[in-house]
Amino acid sequence: MSKIGLIISREYLTRVKKKTFILMSFLGPLLIVGFILLTSYLSQDKKGKYEILVVDESHLFDSILRNSNKYHLQWAPNEKDYNEVQEIFKKDDELDLLLYLPINLIKTNSMTAKCLYKEIPSTGVQKHLSSIINEAIELYRVNFNNIDISTYKSIKTKINLDVVDIENKENRNIQRKAFVGIALAFFIYGFIFLYSVQVMRGVIEEKTNRIVEVIISSVSSFELMMAKIIGVGLVGITQFIIWAIVTIIISITIFPLLIIDKYDPSLQMNSDKLVNNSFKIDPNNETIQFIINEVQWSYLIVFFILFFLGGYLLYSGLMAAIGAAVDEEADTQQFLIPLTIPMVFAILMASKVIDDPSSSLAFWLSEIPFTSPIIMIVRIAMGIGDSSVEIWEIILSLFLLTITFIGTTWLSGRIYRKGILSYGKKASYSDLFKWLKN
Amino acid sequence: MSSKNIIEIEGLHKSYTDHKALDNINLSIGESKIFGLLGPNGAGKTTLIRIINQILEPDHGVVKFAGELLSRKHIHSIGYLPEERGLYKKMKVGEQVLYLAQLKGLSKKQAKQKLRYWFEKLGAENWWNKKVEDLSKGMAQKIQFITTVLHEPKVLILDEPLSGLDPVNSLLIKNEILELKKNNTSIILSTHDMNSVEEICEEVAIINHSKKILHGSINEIKKNYEESLWTILYSGNQINFTNAVWGGWELMNHININENINKAEIKLLNDFTINKFIKGIVDHVEILEINKKIPSINDVFIKATTDE
């Protein structure tokens, strides 16, 4: 094996064999899958029936508030006041929610109804409650103002806005895709930061261990730096690939167990069963549907790796230079801040880019190499060739990223070779410039 | 000086932004010799060593290795134990020495064979699976020594190889150095430990303020720095001793050993000889012992670097 190969394999193997790496390889995907399942699970209603105790101070709601099997309303005794009813609610295990409709609710537009719970109801339940209250108030006012109910219904409208790209009518769900983009942006940010910091730590370790001089008497300092960057980068890619594979395996094995087959005849016969399957997820759940069917995982993964590599190579070279310039990790702060600012800025700007992925802000941030890995992945996630990003923009961005990392690596190499041999002195920016020139 | 030189340095210059580290250094290091590279802190020794190791590039000048211009191919022929040295703390000793040996061009198999020999020789057989952080300083130093010599380099550059070692281990390493020399290894020893220099070096060079100020065999150098200094042990009165001979000498030091026995250190001036001096005093005191004082390398070092 060549010496560079030898160094790469040492850098790679020592990290991959670490317990934390192995642990993270399996915990990461579990967290991802767990997170997806949790959001899907939380967004669906898991309880079959709600017993709701209603305190209606105006006594106007009893005839107009819509009652149903699922959301079963019981009226609190009139003679009890709100506080007494709360006590009843607390003691009665059958009751799930207490709905408090204050006296002026029906007459004003700004009063608030209250819902007290023992276990927090899902957003679906909350939506249902507020919609039946609104419905009841509307009904009351329609009657009160002697408006014909059919007239009112014809006036009242509820439309959905379907946002469709003229060039590509299939291209919907842009905003939802943006969430995938944001998630990937966070991943890429995390990966770049995590692994380039590992390069920096590795450099500091070799410097403080004082082994570096022995190594660079066998290979050049630039070769050592590059071998370290490549070795750690491979660790990052390995981690990512393991995550992807483990996530797929977990998804294939666990998702079917958790998702109800809506065409299962036994379910259709008895719709209650669907409701009672409290730990299962409705296959119509939008999050699951979207993640499985609509995200273009194949090209997203390819671009994720490309932009991770580009961003990583860009930042890790600079991090190596920082590691070489200091004697201990505590001294890195002053140099790290200027490096993290563009990345944090990119993450902050990601939401603006989602609002308008073809804006000039989005264009520039996805072309400037210090922010492009993060912003470009957001734009790509929102669709290539759609209203988001053109293929030439991606190619240009990758090209600029490549040119820049070659440049920064060269600069870093100059700082690195001086830095690693200068002990006991806290380097300042002017030292770095001196090393660059010399 | 040896007829054959393993390293020849001609007109070497190296400057950093704020100071000159080496100024026109010319040096030749004989094959199979132990060469002492001496000089005060910051004189430029480490820079010179790093240039020979190709860690740094000179601004001007030439370094030749066995007659050829120094190039990357010579890396395997050099073993370097830097002053600032260390090992990966979390790595196991065995993994680490194999790694460093492979970096010096040995195959894994070769490295294992040679390591077995050296580990036995230096009593490190049971350390293979230990983590470096669990080794004592002296143990780590032995491991570093092994990794430096394992690939049987033609030239060994040792920067303070004995610092931090106890007297037993220090002797052990000194003997290893002498044995390596016997087996035709040329050794450059950079150290402030003048006793070791005196014990094992044949040639020395002193660098001071980035310039070479002295170069030659130990004996030659000592001779050049020899002043006509004599120590005389005598029995008798000090006044009688000092008044016996008028002119031509100087009393450098006088110690009264017991009531009648004294030790004088004298320096003879110009052409005045020791014979003339003895003739003068022989009737006044009883001479017990006369010795010529030969300067130690320590004396030479101090004189050479402070006379500058």
Interface residues (C-beta under 8 A of the other chain):
Chain A: M1 K3 L6 I7 R10 T14 E205 E206 T208 N209 R210 I211 E213 V214 I215 I216 S217 S218 V219 S221 L421 Y423 K434 K437 N438
Chain B: Y16 T17 R50 N53 Q54 I55 I75 I78 Y80 L81 P82 E84 R85 G86 L87 Y88 K89 K90 M91 Y99 L100 Q102 L103 K104 Q144 T147
